[in-house]
Amino acid sequence: MRRSRISIFLGKKIVGALITIFLVMSILFVLLHSVPGGDIATRMHPFGSARQKALIRQQWGLYKPLYEQYAIYMKRIFTADYAVFRDQEVDAMDILLMFLPYTLLLFGTATIISYVIGTYLGMRLLSRKGRWKTFISGTSIVLYAVPAFVLAVYTRTWLVFKYHVFPSVDIAATPAWSMLVNLESPTLDQLGNMEVVLSGMILPLIVLVMVGLARPLFLMKDQMSAIVDEPFVVTARAKGLTEDRIFSRHVARCALLPLLSDASVNLALIFSGGILIEYIFNWPGIGQIFFKALKVMHYPTISAAIFLLTIMLLISMFIVDMLYAYLDPRVSL
Amino acid sequence: MLTVAVAIAVLAPYLILYDPLFYYAELEYVNHPPTLKHPLGTDILGCDVYSQFIWGFRSALAIAVPAALLVGIIGTVAGLVSGYYGGLTDAVLQRINITFLVWPSVPFVALIVYSWGGYQARAAIILGVAFTLWTTTARVIRAEVLSLKNRPFIEAAKVSGASSRRIIFRHILPNVIHLTFLYMTIAVASSLVLEATVNFLAMGDASIITWGRMLAFTLTLHRGYAPWWIIVPPGMAIIYMVVSSFLISSGLRESMRITTMKF
């Protein structure tokens, strides 16, 4: 019984995700086709000969009416075929997948750290009164308001270039990216590369954590102040538990659930903010590549990046949903 | 705090000392520290930073406020319709909502700006920002409508023969409009940030003077290390505006006694 319910839930989610991807790519198709300045062939291969361009037009169906172009585009999207020419060995998706681990490393770490610190501070904020409480909530309001890129520009200018607190590493220029290609035989050389990557990661990580801290913190605080008046807290207090124990064991655990459901929306914001941080710190992730492709309007890379980001986001939202259903017995699948 | 910003924006033509787009070609005026003649120095193109800074209030408000209004309108209508009708309408609208939620915001705005060209860049930015931000508003209003729908007064209105349009706009809308205003103030802050981001990445229109555009040169022309008089005024102005609208929204929230909220 329960098993079949889970499979129905899974099926519903997957169909929904497919429809979402389809809608996202349809909007992308409309937007890409409304950009003025010649057809796709010139943008995809700017210095190609007339024959090459004719080949591109033929392969992407640009001689056909718009609805057939749409069908061809959708087919290419869903079969992950982003090659400009048919015999191209490395297409846009391969390049993006090569840089994906960097993005996951930076943003995964930052999200986890900011959620852990944010929930911890949010938990402590309510139980401790006094100067610290006002200080932390004031700071986090300001941090929440500061756009990530302003903070990033400030820290990069002063902490890296002026006072040399953090090393100025250009990860994209070092051969560090070869680390990803050859994972089977890690050598000492590659460990050195890892050092470069990590030392370049510190500052973006700090900036991302500072920016991402406020949201879980405020949510936790709000949730906890809403839960504190519930009867079960009075019961716990009547049992003679210490205040610390009531907060950490009874109130905080209950307040964690809405945090999880909010995380699925928050992930979208984190992913779309990724371009910026990667661009400022020259972090070799998919955001950086996406940004460069947007500047020259390289259609296959843009489509591949949007496709990849959407899929990643949907998968992580799905995991969050499953976790929520697992943790909260009131929610049935 | 926001009144000061509005006052500066309105009085901007009288406060500036130079045309914000006017620049000196002579090298001794380029990238110059603050002097009496130029209170905040000049940037790397030779433009007066102070005048651009003042003019930035105007363009920031001219983009953020219409965008927030649009967010309020689209979000409220979508939330009302999908919450009240339910069923297939609700499913379709929720799908569209998720679609816009998962679209990365910066490329979305950038592509709209590209496709509209330089002629309507301001309108394109407003539209793009509104399209990316309406989702949370619609979600919250939908949840509120769902809880209102089964109240007795709605049933009374239904029994007395009111059409669904009348029920939605006369009976349900007054009960959720406070949420619209609350989320519009939040949308002002988010649209300020998003607009500054797009201009910072040089994906907006270069002829509109915004704080994002002022900061954009730090990465391109200065190669990361810009002097303080170029990066401090626009950054601080963005933070000031965002904090002020954030404080308004938290004040509104406290006056409405909403304990939990999503941004």
Contacts between the chains, C-beta under 8 A, distances in Angstrom:
chain1	res1	chain2	res2	distance
A	16	B	95	7.0
A	16	B	98	7.7
A	19	B	95	5.7
A	20	B	95	6.5
A	20	B	98	5.4
A	20	B	99	5.5
A	20	B	102	6.5
A	23	B	95	6.7
A	23	B	96	6.9
A	23	B	99	4.2
A	24	B	99	5.5
A	24	B	102	6.4
A	24	B	103	6.0
A	27	B	99	7.0
A	27	B	103	6.9
A	28	B	111	7.7
A	31	B	108	7.9
A	31	B	111	4.3
A	31	B	112	6.8
A	31	B	115	5.7
A	32	B	111	7.2
A	34	B	115	3.9
A	35	B	111	7.1
A	35	B	114	4.9
A	35	B	115	4.6
A	36	B	115	7.2
A	36	B	117	5.8
A	141	B	243	7.0
A	141	B	246	6.6
A	141	B	247	7.8
A	141	B	250	7.9
A	142	B	239	7.2
A	142	B	243	6.4
A	144	B	246	7.0
A	145	B	189	6.8
A	145	B	239	5.9
A	145	B	242	4.0
A	145	B	243	4.4
A	145	B	246	5.1
A	146	B	238	7.9
A	146	B	239	5.3
A	146	B	242	7.4
A	147	B	193	4.4
A	147	B	196	5.9
A	147	B	197	6.5
A	147	B	238	6.0
A	147	B	239	7.9
A	147	B	242	7.2
A	149	B	196	7.7
A	149	B	197	6.1
A	149	B	200	5.5
A	149	B	215	7.4
A	150	B	196	7.9
A	150	B	215	7.1
A	150	B	235	4.3
A	150	B	238	5.9
A	150	B	239	6.7
A	153	B	215	6.1
A	153	B	218	5.6
A	153	B	219	7.5
A	153	B	226	7.8
A	153	B	231	5.9
A	153	B	235	7.0
A	154	B	231	6.7
A	154	B	235	6.4
A	156	B	224	5.9
A	157	B	218	7.1
A	157	B	224	7.0
A	157	B	225	5.9
A	157	B	226	6.0
A	157	B	231	6.2
A	160	B	224	7.6
A	161	B	224	6.2
A	161	B	225	4.0
A	162	B	225	7.3
A	215	B	263	6.6
A	219	B	260	7.5
A	219	B	262	7.8
A	222	B	259	5.6
A	222	B	260	4.8
A	222	B	261	6.9
A	223	B	260	6.1
A	225	B	259	6.4
A	226	B	259	4.4
A	226	B	260	5.8
A	258	B	260	6.8
A	262	B	262	5.9
A	265	B	101	6.9
A	265	B	136	6.9
A	265	B	262	6.7
A	268	B	101	5.3
A	268	B	102	5.8
A	269	B	105	7.8
A	271	B	104	6.3
A	272	B	103	8.0
A	272	B	104	3.9
A	272	B	105	4.4
A	272	B	106	5.9
A	272	B	107	7.9
A	273	B	106	8.0
A	275	B	104	7.2
A	275	B	106	5.5
A	275	B	107	7.4
A	275	B	201	7.5
A	276	B	106	6.9
A	276	B	197	6.1
A	276	B	200	7.6
A	276	B	201	7.1
A	279	B	201	6.9
A	279	B	219	7.6
A	280	B	219	6.4
A	290	B	107	6.9
A	291	B	201	6.9
A	294	B	107	5.9
A	294	B	110	5.8
A	294	B	111	7.8
A	294	B	203	7.1
A	297	B	114	7.2
A	302	B	107	7.4
A	305	B	107	7.9
A	306	B	103	7.7
A	306	B	104	7.0
A	306	B	107	7.0
A	309	B	102	7.8
A	309	B	104	5.6
A	310	B	102	5.3
A	310	B	103	7.8
A	313	B	102	4.9
A	314	B	102	6.6
A	317	B	102	8.0
